[in-house]
Amino acid sequence: MHLVNIDDVEMRYGGPEGTLAVSGLNVKMDRGEFVAVVGPSGCGKSTLMKLTTGLQRPQKGAVVVAGKEVTKPISIVGMAFQNPIMLPWRTTLDNILLPLEIVEKHRKRIRTHRKEYVERAEHLLELVGLKGFGEKFPWQLSGGMQQRANLCRALIHEPELLMLDEPFGALDAFTREELWCVIRDLHANTDVTVMLVTHDLRESAFLADRILVMSARPGRVLADHEVPFARPRQLDLLYDNDFNHLVQELHSEIARARDNA
Amino acid sequence: MSTDAKGLNFVKLAPWIYTAALFAIWEAAVWIFNLPVTFLPAPSRIAAAIVQYWGPIWSNSIQTLYTTLLGFVLAMVGGLAIGLLIGWSRSIYAGLYPLMIGFNAIPKVAVVPILIIWFGIGSIPAIITAFLISFFPIVVNVATGLATIEPETEDILRALGAKKMDIMIKVGIPRSMPYFFASLKVAITLAFVGSVLSETVGSNTGLGNMMAAAQSRFNVPLVFAGLVMLAIEGIVMYAIMAWIERRMTGWAHRSSMG
């Protein structure tokens, strides 16, 4: 039984004559799996995220998550984007607690059980290396620290599915590698399922169990690579021959997909 | 360190120095060119007029302040409400916006006679004119604050099952507050324009009426005394609004705080 099952989906924006974003899209994800999605720009990666979370409904085909067809937004997902979009009038801790004020299951409890939730948030802050920064405002944090806090916010309601849309695109190389390890450890220590949309092929090969290569618009899955490297993976894997071989293969596949567009 | 402290002091003193310089140049110009008092009275002459007519100047200033503030408070409440409403719904926005542009384009001086026909001579036309003229910038600013919510923020919250009301309360309203408080600084000065306009066109109280009456008697120093009082009231109210803005939405001025 797959956690995510996207079956022959077609999605067109802006009416019958509009842009065909994805067509014949098939994606299956097992529980606990880490799947990366790569592809040329405009290949419908963001559409894939929106379909999976229920923000968009497909015109054709079905999206089934956790055994139920997705017809409206589902709160078992956590999302993080490239832009951390912390709310500047809230402290970092209050930003992280925000999803709990929304999700049906928690919004009534948070007033009476705030202490328990604050503890959970502080535990997450510690996991991403931000212990003691909860009382700071987001604009007092660096870009990398904001992105760490962003991950905490995506995880606070203990989502079954974590959706990451180029979360490290705007960070410098060293901070990015640090955060790869944060994500790697989060995935190893919990049973969360992760979908990572990225342009960074090394990122996808370092983190994922499986890499999906998407075609140019209208997007569909061209290739499905099992990533063979054993876990836990260390950063020196990035200089391994097999690793670079995989990255090169991905690179040429995407180049071909772009040329065919 | 000492040069820093000096620089800071100079910045703090600058408004007073510049104001004093303006009045000094003005005084000197009147003296050098020997300008008649009915053309341009010197600041010392205006100060004398303020002392001489303090009783009526004070009561008319209070009257103008009262109509201005009442109109302004109405504009604040109404502007916030309408701003949130048109930020809430695209169709309300589409329907109301052209109407409001039209209303805003009408010269308020043309509206005052109508208000006097409806409500008679008195405070009410001044209050309504102050309201009408200061209402628009507040609406536009609040609506802008709502319209510029990052789509990702909405996506994250909607994916969690947030209703439109949740997004409005958690993000929209706090986010539009800096815009709202910034617009109050513009609105309060416009409110003075409105109330004085109405008092000048048709009223028997207020600084506008006092200046119109003084002008018809060629009491030019008293006209300028009225202008000085208006400037002082305007600056004080502006400063209060700026202070409230900093108190309420300090997070939006983080670069100056950090």
Interface residues (C-beta under 8 A of the other chain):
Chain A: K50 T53 G54 L55 K72 P73 I74 S75 V77 M79 F81 N83 I85 L87 P88 W89 L98 P99 E101 I102 V103 E104 F137 W139 Q140 H157
Chain B: E150 E152 T153 D155 I156 L157 R158 A159 L160 G161 A162 D166 K170 V171 P174 R175 M177 T249 W251 A252 R254 G258
